[in-house]
Amino acid sequence: MSPVAETHDEWADFFVAPDDESAAAVRGFSPRRAFEIVPVGIYDPSDAVVEWESLFTGDSPQELMRAGEPQMLTETTNDGCYVFVISERLQALLATEDPLRLEEVARKWSHLRQADGELIEEGEAVSHLAELAFLARAATGQGARLYCSVR
């Protein structure tokens, strides 16, 4: 199984939910029974969403974090469980960018992760970001948002 697709015992998922309250209710549980999901791989999803938004926009990750990204919906529990919402801007970018731009961002992200010692190959990153873009389009089409549950 590829490092991006690997689910580490299904430890985290990106998912579509109609509102923050519904999304927060899955803290500590898998959202896969109630919502459309894309499993997180072997990377930190809260760092990844900041890196992706930075690569799309040119804003530095530090600027995005100072601006409160990603926005946590729940407190982190003692066992490390939490839920966050992907920024509206990143969701819109994922939902509307053309496939070549998505591929470019995925390849750059792969290189960033490899520079930090993580083995996320370009092809795997491209496939993963394409899956997230599909999920973002589904969320946008439903008037919903894209979230991540870490458990």
Rosetta constraint file for C-alpha pairs under 8 A:
AtomPair CA 1 CA 5 HARMONIC 6.57 0.50
AtomPair CA 1 CA 6 HARMONIC 5.85 0.50
AtomPair CA 2 CA 6 HARMONIC 5.74 0.50
AtomPair CA 2 CA 124 HARMONIC 6.90 0.50
AtomPair CA 3 CA 41 HARMONIC 5.97 0.50
AtomPair CA 3 CA 42 HARMONIC 5.82 0.50
AtomPair CA 3 CA 119 HARMONIC 6.80 0.50
AtomPair CA 3 CA 120 HARMONIC 6.04 0.50
AtomPair CA 3 CA 124 HARMONIC 7.72 0.50
AtomPair CA 4 CA 40 HARMONIC 6.99 0.50
AtomPair CA 4 CA 41 HARMONIC 4.06 0.50
AtomPair CA 4 CA 42 HARMONIC 5.91 0.50
AtomPair CA 4 CA 43 HARMONIC 7.44 0.50
AtomPair CA 4 CA 120 HARMONIC 6.20 0.50
AtomPair CA 4 CA 124 HARMONIC 6.07 0.50
AtomPair CA 4 CA 125 HARMONIC 6.68 0.50
AtomPair CA 4 CA 128 HARMONIC 6.83 0.50
AtomPair CA 5 CA 39 HARMONIC 6.93 0.50
AtomPair CA 5 CA 40 HARMONIC 6.92 0.50
AtomPair CA 5 CA 41 HARMONIC 5.04 0.50
AtomPair CA 5 CA 42 HARMONIC 7.92 0.50
AtomPair CA 5 CA 124 HARMONIC 7.60 0.50
AtomPair CA 5 CA 128 HARMONIC 7.35 0.50
AtomPair CA 6 CA 39 HARMONIC 7.96 0.50
AtomPair CA 6 CA 40 HARMONIC 7.52 0.50
AtomPair CA 6 CA 41 HARMONIC 4.96 0.50
AtomPair CA 6 CA 42 HARMONIC 6.50 0.50
AtomPair CA 7 CA 11 HARMONIC 6.27 0.50
AtomPair CA 7 CA 12 HARMONIC 7.33 0.50
AtomPair CA 7 CA 39 HARMONIC 6.13 0.50
AtomPair CA 7 CA 40 HARMONIC 6.11 0.50
AtomPair CA 7 CA 41 HARMONIC 5.29 0.50
AtomPair CA 7 CA 42 HARMONIC 7.06 0.50
AtomPair CA 8 CA 41 HARMONIC 7.29 0.50
AtomPair CA 8 CA 42 HARMONIC 7.03 0.50
AtomPair CA 10 CA 30 HARMONIC 7.80 0.50
AtomPair CA 10 CA 39 HARMONIC 6.94 0.50
AtomPair CA 10 CA 40 HARMONIC 7.80 0.50
AtomPair CA 11 CA 40 HARMONIC 7.57 0.50
AtomPair CA 11 CA 150 HARMONIC 6.10 0.50
AtomPair CA 11 CA 151 HARMONIC 5.33 0.50
AtomPair CA 12 CA 30 HARMONIC 7.59 0.50
AtomPair CA 12 CA 39 HARMONIC 6.23 0.50
AtomPair CA 12 CA 40 HARMONIC 5.35 0.50
AtomPair CA 12 CA 41 HARMONIC 7.98 0.50
AtomPair CA 12 CA 148 HARMONIC 7.00 0.50
AtomPair CA 12 CA 149 HARMONIC 5.42 0.50
AtomPair CA 12 CA 150 HARMONIC 4.32 0.50
AtomPair CA 12 CA 151 HARMONIC 5.94 0.50
AtomPair CA 13 CA 30 HARMONIC 7.37 0.50
AtomPair CA 13 CA 31 HARMONIC 7.36 0.50
AtomPair CA 13 CA 37 HARMONIC 6.11 0.50
AtomPair CA 13 CA 38 HARMONIC 5.67 0.50
AtomPair CA 13 CA 39 HARMONIC 4.32 0.50
AtomPair CA 13 CA 40 HARMONIC 5.12 0.50
AtomPair CA 13 CA 148 HARMONIC 5.52 0.50
AtomPair CA 13 CA 149 HARMONIC 5.44 0.50
AtomPair CA 13 CA 150 HARMONIC 6.79 0.50
AtomPair CA 14 CA 37 HARMONIC 5.47 0.50
AtomPair CA 14 CA 38 HARMONIC 5.16 0.50
AtomPair CA 14 CA 39 HARMONIC 6.18 0.50
AtomPair CA 14 CA 40 HARMONIC 6.68 0.50
AtomPair CA 14 CA 132 HARMONIC 7.83 0.50
AtomPair CA 14 CA 146 HARMONIC 6.88 0.50
AtomPair CA 14 CA 147 HARMONIC 5.51 0.50
AtomPair CA 14 CA 148 HARMONIC 4.19 0.50
AtomPair CA 14 CA 149 HARMONIC 6.49 0.50
AtomPair CA 15 CA 31 HARMONIC 6.97 0.50
AtomPair CA 15 CA 32 HARMONIC 7.84 0.50
AtomPair CA 15 CA 35 HARMONIC 6.17 0.50
AtomPair CA 15 CA 36 HARMONIC 5.51 0.50
AtomPair CA 15 CA 37 HARMONIC 4.26 0.50
AtomPair CA 15 CA 38 HARMONIC 6.41 0.50
AtomPair CA 15 CA 135 HARMONIC 7.46 0.50
AtomPair CA 15 CA 146 HARMONIC 5.70 0.50
AtomPair CA 15 CA 147 HARMONIC 5.24 0.50
AtomPair CA 15 CA 148 HARMONIC 5.97 0.50
AtomPair CA 15 CA 149 HARMONIC 7.70 0.50
AtomPair CA 16 CA 35 HARMONIC 5.90 0.50
AtomPair CA 16 CA 36 HARMONIC 5.68 0.50
AtomPair CA 16 CA 37 HARMONIC 6.75 0.50
AtomPair CA 16 CA 135 HARMONIC 7.10 0.50
AtomPair CA 16 CA 136 HARMONIC 7.80 0.50
AtomPair CA 16 CA 138 HARMONIC 7.74 0.50
AtomPair CA 16 CA 139 HARMONIC 5.58 0.50
AtomPair CA 16 CA 144 HARMONIC 6.61 0.50
AtomPair CA 16 CA 145 HARMONIC 5.74 0.50
AtomPair CA 16 CA 146 HARMONIC 4.78 0.50
AtomPair CA 16 CA 147 HARMONIC 6.17 0.50
AtomPair CA 17 CA 22 HARMONIC 6.39 0.50
AtomPair CA 17 CA 23 HARMONIC 5.66 0.50
AtomPair CA 17 CA 35 HARMONIC 6.44 0.50
AtomPair CA 17 CA 139 HARMONIC 7.50 0.50
AtomPair CA 17 CA 144 HARMONIC 5.81 0.50
AtomPair CA 17 CA 145 HARMONIC 5.82 0.50
AtomPair CA 17 CA 146 HARMONIC 6.67 0.50
AtomPair CA 17 CA 147 HARMONIC 7.16 0.50
AtomPair CA 18 CA 22 HARMONIC 6.77 0.50
AtomPair CA 18 CA 23 HARMONIC 7.68 0.50
AtomPair CA 18 CA 142 HARMONIC 7.79 0.50
AtomPair CA 18 CA 143 HARMONIC 7.18 0.50
AtomPair CA 18 CA 144 HARMONIC 4.45 0.50
AtomPair CA 18 CA 145 HARMONIC 6.32 0.50
AtomPair CA 19 CA 23 HARMONIC 6.33 0.50
AtomPair CA 19 CA 144 HARMONIC 6.53 0.50
AtomPair CA 19 CA 145 HARMONIC 6.80 0.50
AtomPair CA 20 CA 24 HARMONIC 5.96 0.50
AtomPair CA 20 CA 73 HARMONIC 7.08 0.50
AtomPair CA 20 CA 85 HARMONIC 7.82 0.50
AtomPair CA 21 CA 25 HARMONIC 6.30 0.50
AtomPair CA 22 CA 26 HARMONIC 7.32 0.50
AtomPair CA 23 CA 27 HARMONIC 7.79 0.50
AtomPair CA 23 CA 83 HARMONIC 7.27 0.50
AtomPair CA 23 CA 147 HARMONIC 6.95 0.50
AtomPair CA 24 CA 73 HARMONIC 6.15 0.50
AtomPair CA 24 CA 74 HARMONIC 6.27 0.50
AtomPair CA 24 CA 83 HARMONIC 6.03 0.50
AtomPair CA 26 CA 30 HARMONIC 6.64 0.50
AtomPair CA 26 CA 31 HARMONIC 5.88 0.50
AtomPair CA 26 CA 83 HARMONIC 7.75 0.50
AtomPair CA 26 CA 149 HARMONIC 7.17 0.50
AtomPair CA 27 CA 74 HARMONIC 7.48 0.50
AtomPair CA 27 CA 81 HARMONIC 6.18 0.50
AtomPair CA 27 CA 82 HARMONIC 5.59 0.50
AtomPair CA 27 CA 83 HARMONIC 5.88 0.50
AtomPair CA 27 CA 149 HARMONIC 6.35 0.50
AtomPair CA 27 CA 150 HARMONIC 7.48 0.50
AtomPair CA 27 CA 151 HARMONIC 7.14 0.50
AtomPair CA 28 CA 81 HARMONIC 5.25 0.50
AtomPair CA 28 CA 82 HARMONIC 6.98 0.50
AtomPair CA 28 CA 149 HARMONIC 7.62 0.50
AtomPair CA 28 CA 150 HARMONIC 7.22 0.50
AtomPair CA 28 CA 151 HARMONIC 4.99 0.50
AtomPair CA 29 CA 149 HARMONIC 7.85 0.50
AtomPair CA 29 CA 151 HARMONIC 6.64 0.50
AtomPair CA 30 CA 149 HARMONIC 7.34 0.50
AtomPair CA 30 CA 151 HARMONIC 7.74 0.50
AtomPair CA 31 CA 35 HARMONIC 5.69 0.50
AtomPair CA 31 CA 36 HARMONIC 7.89 0.50
AtomPair CA 31 CA 37 HARMONIC 7.25 0.50
AtomPair CA 31 CA 149 HARMONIC 7.39 0.50
AtomPair CA 32 CA 36 HARMONIC 6.37 0.50
AtomPair CA 32 CA 37 HARMONIC 5.90 0.50
AtomPair CA 36 CA 135 HARMONIC 7.52 0.50
AtomPair CA 37 CA 135 HARMONIC 7.42 0.50
AtomPair CA 38 CA 131 HARMONIC 6.89 0.50
AtomPair CA 38 CA 132 HARMONIC 6.69 0.50
AtomPair CA 38 CA 135 HARMONIC 7.45 0.50
AtomPair CA 40 CA 45 HARMONIC 6.85 0.50
AtomPair CA 43 CA 48 HARMONIC 7.24 0.50
AtomPair CA 43 CA 118 HARMONIC 7.86 0.50
AtomPair CA 44 CA 48 HARMONIC 6.12 0.50
AtomPair CA 45 CA 49 HARMONIC 6.17 0.50
AtomPair CA 45 CA 148 HARMONIC 7.58 0.50
AtomPair CA 46 CA 50 HARMONIC 6.78 0.50
AtomPair CA 46 CA 70 HARMONIC 6.27 0.50
AtomPair CA 46 CA 84 HARMONIC 7.88 0.50
AtomPair CA 47 CA 51 HARMONIC 6.26 0.50
AtomPair CA 48 CA 52 HARMONIC 6.00 0.50
AtomPair CA 49 CA 53 HARMONIC 6.12 0.50
AtomPair CA 49 CA 70 HARMONIC 7.16 0.50
AtomPair CA 49 CA 86 HARMONIC 7.03 0.50
AtomPair CA 49 CA 90 HARMONIC 7.77 0.50
AtomPair CA 50 CA 54 HARMONIC 6.06 0.50
AtomPair CA 50 CA 61 HARMONIC 5.75 0.50
AtomPair CA 50 CA 64 HARMONIC 6.61 0.50
AtomPair CA 50 CA 65 HARMONIC 7.30 0.50
AtomPair CA 50 CA 69 HARMONIC 6.67 0.50
AtomPair CA 50 CA 70 HARMONIC 6.84 0.50
AtomPair CA 51 CA 55 HARMONIC 6.12 0.50
AtomPair CA 51 CA 61 HARMONIC 6.08 0.50
AtomPair CA 51 CA 109 HARMONIC 7.19 0.50
AtomPair CA 52 CA 56 HARMONIC 6.19 0.50
AtomPair CA 52 CA 90 HARMONIC 7.77 0.50
AtomPair CA 52 CA 105 HARMONIC 7.02 0.50
AtomPair CA 52 CA 106 HARMONIC 7.93 0.50
AtomPair CA 52 CA 109 HARMONIC 6.99 0.50
AtomPair CA 53 CA 57 HARMONIC 5.99 0.50
AtomPair CA 53 CA 58 HARMONIC 7.92 0.50
AtomPair CA 53 CA 59 HARMONIC 7.62 0.50
AtomPair CA 53 CA 89 HARMONIC 7.95 0.50
AtomPair CA 53 CA 90 HARMONIC 5.63 0.50
AtomPair CA 54 CA 58 HARMONIC 5.15 0.50
AtomPair CA 54 CA 59 HARMONIC 4.94 0.50
AtomPair CA 54 CA 60 HARMONIC 5.56 0.50
AtomPair CA 54 CA 61 HARMONIC 5.69 0.50
AtomPair CA 54 CA 64 HARMONIC 7.61 0.50
AtomPair CA 55 CA 59 HARMONIC 7.63 0.50
AtomPair CA 55 CA 105 HARMONIC 6.06 0.50
AtomPair CA 55 CA 108 HARMONIC 7.59 0.50
AtomPair CA 55 CA 109 HARMONIC 7.60 0.50
AtomPair CA 56 CA 93 HARMONIC 7.54 0.50
AtomPair CA 56 CA 105 HARMONIC 6.64 0.50
AtomPair CA 59 CA 63 HARMONIC 6.51 0.50
AtomPair CA 59 CA 64 HARMONIC 6.92 0.50
AtomPair CA 60 CA 64 HARMONIC 6.45 0.50
AtomPair CA 61 CA 65 HARMONIC 6.13 0.50
AtomPair CA 62 CA 66 HARMONIC 6.07 0.50
AtomPair CA 63 CA 67 HARMONIC 6.17 0.50
AtomPair CA 64 CA 68 HARMONIC 6.54 0.50
AtomPair CA 64 CA 69 HARMONIC 5.49 0.50
AtomPair CA 65 CA 69 HARMONIC 4.79 0.50
AtomPair CA 65 CA 70 HARMONIC 7.00 0.50
AtomPair CA 69 CA 86 HARMONIC 8.00 0.50
AtomPair CA 69 CA 87 HARMONIC 7.06 0.50
AtomPair CA 70 CA 84 HARMONIC 6.51 0.50
AtomPair CA 70 CA 85 HARMONIC 6.56 0.50
AtomPair CA 70 CA 86 HARMONIC 6.20 0.50
AtomPair CA 70 CA 87 HARMONIC 6.68 0.50
AtomPair CA 71 CA 84 HARMONIC 5.59 0.50
AtomPair CA 71 CA 85 HARMONIC 5.65 0.50
AtomPair CA 71 CA 86 HARMONIC 7.15 0.50
AtomPair CA 71 CA 87 HARMONIC 7.34 0.50
AtomPair CA 72 CA 82 HARMONIC 7.51 0.50
AtomPair CA 72 CA 83 HARMONIC 6.18 0.50
AtomPair CA 72 CA 84 HARMONIC 4.24 0.50
AtomPair CA 72 CA 85 HARMONIC 6.51 0.50
AtomPair CA 73 CA 82 HARMONIC 7.56 0.50
AtomPair CA 73 CA 83 HARMONIC 5.56 0.50
AtomPair CA 73 CA 84 HARMONIC 5.03 0.50
AtomPair CA 73 CA 85 HARMONIC 6.75 0.50
AtomPair CA 74 CA 82 HARMONIC 5.56 0.50
AtomPair CA 74 CA 83 HARMONIC 5.59 0.50
AtomPair CA 74 CA 84 HARMONIC 7.08 0.50
AtomPair CA 75 CA 82 HARMONIC 6.15 0.50
AtomPair CA 76 CA 80 HARMONIC 5.56 0.50
AtomPair CA 76 CA 81 HARMONIC 5.43 0.50
AtomPair CA 76 CA 82 HARMONIC 4.82 0.50
AtomPair CA 77 CA 81 HARMONIC 5.32 0.50
AtomPair CA 77 CA 82 HARMONIC 6.77 0.50
AtomPair CA 79 CA 151 HARMONIC 7.68 0.50
AtomPair CA 80 CA 150 HARMONIC 7.54 0.50
AtomPair CA 80 CA 151 HARMONIC 6.37 0.50
AtomPair CA 81 CA 149 HARMONIC 7.54 0.50
AtomPair CA 81 CA 150 HARMONIC 5.31 0.50
AtomPair CA 81 CA 151 HARMONIC 4.26 0.50
AtomPair CA 82 CA 149 HARMONIC 6.05 0.50
AtomPair CA 82 CA 150 HARMONIC 5.36 0.50
AtomPair CA 82 CA 151 HARMONIC 6.65 0.50
AtomPair CA 83 CA 147 HARMONIC 7.06 0.50
AtomPair CA 83 CA 148 HARMONIC 5.58 0.50
AtomPair CA 83 CA 149 HARMONIC 4.46 0.50
AtomPair CA 83 CA 150 HARMONIC 6.18 0.50
AtomPair CA 84 CA 147 HARMONIC 5.68 0.50
AtomPair CA 84 CA 148 HARMONIC 5.40 0.50
AtomPair CA 84 CA 149 HARMONIC 6.74 0.50
AtomPair CA 85 CA 145 HARMONIC 7.40 0.50
AtomPair CA 85 CA 146 HARMONIC 6.16 0.50
AtomPair CA 85 CA 147 HARMONIC 4.28 0.50
AtomPair CA 85 CA 148 HARMONIC 6.34 0.50
AtomPair CA 86 CA 90 HARMONIC 6.63 0.50
AtomPair CA 86 CA 91 HARMONIC 6.46 0.50
AtomPair CA 86 CA 145 HARMONIC 7.58 0.50
AtomPair CA 86 CA 146 HARMONIC 5.63 0.50
AtomPair CA 86 CA 147 HARMONIC 5.54 0.50
AtomPair CA 86 CA 148 HARMONIC 7.44 0.50
AtomPair CA 87 CA 91 HARMONIC 6.19 0.50
AtomPair CA 88 CA 92 HARMONIC 6.08 0.50
AtomPair CA 88 CA 145 HARMONIC 7.77 0.50
AtomPair CA 89 CA 93 HARMONIC 6.15 0.50
AtomPair CA 90 CA 94 HARMONIC 6.04 0.50
AtomPair CA 91 CA 95 HARMONIC 6.05 0.50
AtomPair CA 91 CA 136 HARMONIC 5.61 0.50
AtomPair CA 91 CA 140 HARMONIC 7.82 0.50
AtomPair CA 91 CA 145 HARMONIC 7.66 0.50
AtomPair CA 91 CA 146 HARMONIC 6.75 0.50
AtomPair CA 92 CA 96 HARMONIC 6.04 0.50
AtomPair CA 92 CA 136 HARMONIC 7.37 0.50
AtomPair CA 92 CA 140 HARMONIC 7.63 0.50
AtomPair CA 93 CA 97 HARMONIC 5.57 0.50
AtomPair CA 94 CA 102 HARMONIC 7.47 0.50
AtomPair CA 94 CA 132 HARMONIC 7.16 0.50
AtomPair CA 94 CA 133 HARMONIC 4.63 0.50
AtomPair CA 94 CA 136 HARMONIC 6.03 0.50
AtomPair CA 94 CA 137 HARMONIC 7.46 0.50
AtomPair CA 95 CA 133 HARMONIC 5.24 0.50
AtomPair CA 95 CA 134 HARMONIC 6.92 0.50
AtomPair CA 95 CA 135 HARMONIC 7.92 0.50
AtomPair CA 95 CA 136 HARMONIC 5.01 0.50
AtomPair CA 95 CA 137 HARMONIC 4.45 0.50
AtomPair CA 95 CA 140 HARMONIC 7.24 0.50
AtomPair CA 96 CA 137 HARMONIC 7.51 0.50
AtomPair CA 97 CA 101 HARMONIC 6.21 0.50
AtomPair CA 97 CA 102 HARMONIC 6.31 0.50
AtomPair CA 98 CA 102 HARMONIC 6.37 0.50
AtomPair CA 99 CA 103 HARMONIC 6.06 0.50
AtomPair CA 99 CA 130 HARMONIC 7.68 0.50
AtomPair CA 100 CA 104 HARMONIC 6.18 0.50
AtomPair CA 101 CA 105 HARMONIC 6.27 0.50
AtomPair CA 102 CA 106 HARMONIC 6.12 0.50
AtomPair CA 102 CA 126 HARMONIC 7.35 0.50
AtomPair CA 102 CA 129 HARMONIC 6.89 0.50
AtomPair CA 102 CA 130 HARMONIC 7.04 0.50
AtomPair CA 103 CA 107 HARMONIC 6.10 0.50
AtomPair CA 103 CA 126 HARMONIC 5.29 0.50
AtomPair CA 103 CA 129 HARMONIC 7.71 0.50
AtomPair CA 103 CA 130 HARMONIC 7.87 0.50
AtomPair CA 104 CA 108 HARMONIC 6.28 0.50
AtomPair CA 105 CA 109 HARMONIC 6.08 0.50
AtomPair CA 106 CA 110 HARMONIC 6.10 0.50
AtomPair CA 106 CA 122 HARMONIC 6.92 0.50
AtomPair CA 106 CA 125 HARMONIC 5.26 0.50
AtomPair CA 106 CA 126 HARMONIC 5.00 0.50
AtomPair CA 106 CA 129 HARMONIC 6.27 0.50
AtomPair CA 107 CA 111 HARMONIC 6.36 0.50
AtomPair CA 107 CA 122 HARMONIC 5.08 0.50
AtomPair CA 107 CA 123 HARMONIC 7.76 0.50
AtomPair CA 107 CA 125 HARMONIC 6.60 0.50
AtomPair CA 107 CA 126 HARMONIC 6.57 0.50
AtomPair CA 108 CA 112 HARMONIC 6.31 0.50
AtomPair CA 109 CA 113 HARMONIC 6.22 0.50
AtomPair CA 109 CA 125 HARMONIC 7.49 0.50
AtomPair CA 110 CA 114 HARMONIC 6.09 0.50
AtomPair CA 110 CA 120 HARMONIC 5.50 0.50
AtomPair CA 110 CA 121 HARMONIC 5.93 0.50
AtomPair CA 110 CA 122 HARMONIC 5.43 0.50
AtomPair CA 110 CA 125 HARMONIC 6.02 0.50
AtomPair CA 111 CA 115 HARMONIC 6.06 0.50
AtomPair CA 111 CA 122 HARMONIC 7.61 0.50
AtomPair CA 112 CA 116 HARMONIC 6.54 0.50
AtomPair CA 113 CA 117 HARMONIC 6.45 0.50
AtomPair CA 113 CA 118 HARMONIC 5.16 0.50
AtomPair CA 113 CA 119 HARMONIC 7.05 0.50
AtomPair CA 113 CA 120 HARMONIC 6.52 0.50
AtomPair CA 114 CA 118 HARMONIC 4.84 0.50
AtomPair CA 114 CA 119 HARMONIC 5.61 0.50
AtomPair CA 114 CA 120 HARMONIC 6.44 0.50
AtomPair CA 114 CA 121 HARMONIC 7.88 0.50
AtomPair CA 120 CA 124 HARMONIC 6.61 0.50
AtomPair CA 120 CA 125 HARMONIC 6.42 0.50
AtomPair CA 121 CA 125 HARMONIC 6.17 0.50
AtomPair CA 122 CA 126 HARMONIC 6.10 0.50
AtomPair CA 123 CA 127 HARMONIC 6.23 0.50
AtomPair CA 124 CA 128 HARMONIC 6.07 0.50
AtomPair CA 125 CA 129 HARMONIC 6.08 0.50
AtomPair CA 126 CA 130 HARMONIC 6.14 0.50
AtomPair CA 127 CA 131 HARMONIC 6.29 0.50
AtomPair CA 128 CA 132 HARMONIC 6.33 0.50
AtomPair CA 129 CA 133 HARMONIC 6.04 0.50
AtomPair CA 130 CA 134 HARMONIC 6.25 0.50
AtomPair CA 131 CA 135 HARMONIC 6.30 0.50
AtomPair CA 132 CA 136 HARMONIC 6.02 0.50
AtomPair CA 133 CA 137 HARMONIC 6.14 0.50
AtomPair CA 134 CA 138 HARMONIC 6.28 0.50
AtomPair CA 135 CA 139 HARMONIC 6.18 0.50
AtomPair CA 135 CA 146 HARMONIC 7.61 0.50
AtomPair CA 136 CA 140 HARMONIC 6.09 0.50
AtomPair CA 136 CA 145 HARMONIC 7.69 0.50
AtomPair CA 136 CA 146 HARMONIC 6.28 0.50
AtomPair CA 137 CA 141 HARMONIC 5.97 0.50
AtomPair CA 138 CA 142 HARMONIC 6.23 0.50
AtomPair CA 139 CA 143 HARMONIC 6.18 0.50
AtomPair CA 139 CA 144 HARMONIC 4.70 0.50
AtomPair CA 139 CA 145 HARMONIC 5.37 0.50
AtomPair CA 139 CA 146 HARMONIC 6.23 0.50
AtomPair CA 140 CA 144 HARMONIC 5.76 0.50
AtomPair CA 140 CA 145 HARMONIC 6.78 0.50
